[in-house]
């Protein structure tokens, strides 16, 4: 498809399990963002990549969260030893230029439920 | 910390009427603002944006107003349609990449 693709769409994990969420941005998009959206809230910034470089990871809640984009295309958000407070929708977005110089396109999100 | 917020969590509007959604922000350094629409089960979708050197911008059926003096942003939707039912977020940034979103306003259009 032509949009941002995220997988899995839904993930149920037991507390303590590790999870990996994948984002396929729009082809050729330079910038990639991860946001966390708790139920009934607005998205919260997690991290920003420009090509393969992670320029800002200040929003990652703890050192259990790790994101990578090794070849400047697909990105993976990994959460180790999941906790109940990690339950949220994780949104990926991409833009053609640097930062918000172009329109930001969001994927449909990966809904994580930690039991 | 500073944050972006919305005055009202819900808005019910009659089909065909105009809608006004308000947003207050507290970061005086913010210089770029974006309105997003989010339908259930989907990611936010860009509606319209405005930079701090402007006070009004119009799109198709939508207008964004920015009042920097009182740090207030509004989104006006003309002739509201059933397809406009969604959650609307304002977002702001001071560094052109890190967006801060408000909590959102749920708009329900009555037929």
Contacts between the chains, C-beta under 8 A, distances in Angstrom:
chain1	res1	chain2	res2	distance
A	4	B	43	7.4
A	31	B	97	7.1
A	33	B	97	7.7
A	35	B	99	8.0
A	40	B	103	7.6
A	40	B	104	7.9
A	41	B	103	5.8
A	41	B	104	7.5
A	42	B	4	7.8
A	42	B	89	5.1
A	42	B	91	7.6
A	42	B	101	3.2
A	42	B	102	5.4
A	42	B	103	5.4
A	42	B	104	5.5
A	43	B	44	6.8
A	43	B	89	7.6
A	43	B	99	7.7
A	43	B	101	5.0
A	44	B	101	7.3
A	45	B	98	5.1
A	45	B	99	6.3
A	45	B	100	7.2
A	48	B	97	5.4
A	48	B	98	6.7
A	55	B	97	7.6
A	56	B	97	7.1
A	56	B	98	6.4
A	58	B	98	8.0
A	59	B	98	7.7
A	91	B	43	5.4
A	91	B	44	7.5
A	93	B	43	7.2
A	98	B	97	7.6
A	99	B	95	7.7
A	99	B	96	4.5
A	99	B	97	3.4
A	100	B	32	6.7
A	100	B	34	7.8
A	100	B	93	6.6
A	100	B	96	5.1
A	100	B	97	5.8
A	100	B	99	7.3
A	101	B	96	7.0
A	103	B	46	5.2
A	104	B	34	7.8
A	104	B	46	6.5
A	104	B	99	7.7
A	105	B	46	7.8
A	106	B	43	3.0
A	106	B	44	5.1
A	106	B	45	7.2
A	107	B	43	5.3
A	108	B	41	6.7
A	108	B	42	5.4
A	108	B	43	5.3
A	109	B	42	7.9
A	109	B	43	5.7
